[in-house]
Amino acid sequence: MVKQEEFVNRLNNSKSFTEIFSLVEYAVMSKYKARRAIMLGLTDLGAQGSYLVGAFHPVGSELIVLNKTPLRRVKEQSPDYYNAYVFHLLLHEYLHSLGVLDENTVRYLTVEICRELLGKDHPATQMGDKGISYFFPYITYPTPEMDASDMKIEIVKNFSQQTTRYYA
């Protein structure tokens, strides 16, 4: 098992979704001996008033979709928290992809993993404990509504290369 300080440094120095997700895979594999192939998609879901979908996993798929609106806002306004935010989202949705569908259970497991690998005071852990809006109260300011039928999901190339197999 990687030492906490080393894991935090790896996360803080990650430069891509793929690097951050490799830490998510490591975390889940180390704790639960579970793994599955995942593709990452990005789309612009916006934010409606005080409601925000940061990410989602369509049940039964190999896909995790991140909302570009909050990603952009966090990167612009709180860049020191960006990797923690992405780690938190990917870990949460990855646990869903492994069949844990109950939201409260996933929240608990996300915090438990973050606490063990990153420490109780790390922003990713605190995002689970206190909620994302504690760190980013501005993230949910209103944007134009979007019809779900207009959703265009952009697949991130070379994501999770070690486990994902693409089928034609």
FENFEN-V393800 format. One line per field, one symbol per residue. ss: DSSP state (@ for helix, = for strand, . for the rest). phi: phi as a letter, one per 30 degrees, with the letter a starting at -180 (. if undefined). burial: I if it has 9 or more other ideal C-beta (glycine too) atoms within 8 Angstrom, else O. A space follows every 10 residues. Layout:
# FENFEN-V393800
ss = ???
phi = ???
burial = ???
This chain:
# FENFEN-V393800
ss = ...@@@@@@@ @@....@@@@ @@@@@@@@@@ @@......== ===....=.. =...==.... ..=====@@@ @@@@@@@.@@ @@@@@@@@@@ @@@@@@@... ..@@@@@@@@ @@@@@@@@.. ..@@@@@@@@ .@@@@.@@@@ .......@@@ ...==..... ........
phi = .ddedddddd ddcdcaeddd ddddeeeddd dchbaadbcc bbbccibchc cbcdaabdej ccbcccdddd edddddcbed ceddddeedd dedddeddjd cdddddeddd deddddccjd cdeddddddc jddddbdddc ddbedbdedd dcccdddhdh edbdcccc
burial = OOOIOOIIOI IOOIOOIIII IIIIIIIIIO OOOOOOOIII IIIOIIIIOO OIOIIOIOOO OOIIIIIIII IOIIIOOIOO IIIIIIIIII IIIIIIIIOI OOOOOIIOII IOIIIOIIOO OIIIIIIIOO OIOIIIOOII OOOOOIOOOO OOIOOIOOII OOIIOOOO
